[in-house]
Every structure is written in C-alpha cells, then in structure tokens.
Amino acid sequence: MFVISPDAWATVVAVVIICVTIVTVFATKLEEKKRTDVISKAWVVSEIGTSIIAAYVAWEVHPHITWMPVLVTQPVFTVLAIHGGISFLSAVRNKTTPS
C-alpha cells in the first residue's frame, strides 16, 4: 500500500493555501485596477511575480525565525507575508505615483 507521510501532506496543503492566496490577492487587485486604470501585461506580470517572490521568501525565512508563536505555522506565515507584502507595495505605489 502507498503511504504518504504527514509532512508531505502538510507541504501539499501549504502549497494549495499559498496558491489560493495568490489568486485571491491578485483578483482583488485586478478588481481595484479595473475601476481606476487600464490593465497592462506588465502590471499583471509584476503583481503575480511579487506574490510568488513574497511566498518564496516567507517560506524560506520562517524556519529561521525562533521567536515566532507556535500557532503561526509556515503556511500561515507565508499567507500573511503575501498579503502584507502586496498591500505594502500597493500603498508605496499609490503614494509615489503622481495624481
């Protein structure tokens, strides 16, 4: 019988959660952008790329943070990093873009 270890299932679930988060954040940003401006391919690529980079960095950094509470697991930390990173970059872009 084929048995999958709990660590493998945790990784699969984490990847699914991260992918859903990236799609959700991107869809929200797309709706905001549709109301205010024209959507370009460069904007789409930059938003998806930023989400993927934030996910990768958070996933790699989490094991090295020793003061993290136990409830903040690697997938939770990664999801929060994606959301926080995209929100921060969006705020910086809105602040620096001339009206």
Sequence and secondary structure as in RCSB ss.txt:
>XXXX:A:sequence
MFVISPDAWATVVAVVIICVTIVTVFATKLEEKKRTDVISKAWVVSEIGTSIIAAYVAWEVHPHITWMPVLVTQP
VFTVLAIHGGISFLSAVRNKTTPS
>XXXX:A:secstr
     HHHHHHHHHHHHHHHHHHHHHHHHHHHHHHHS   HHHHHHHHHHHHHHHHHHHHHGGG TT  TTS HH
HHHHHHHHHHHHHHHHHHHHHS  
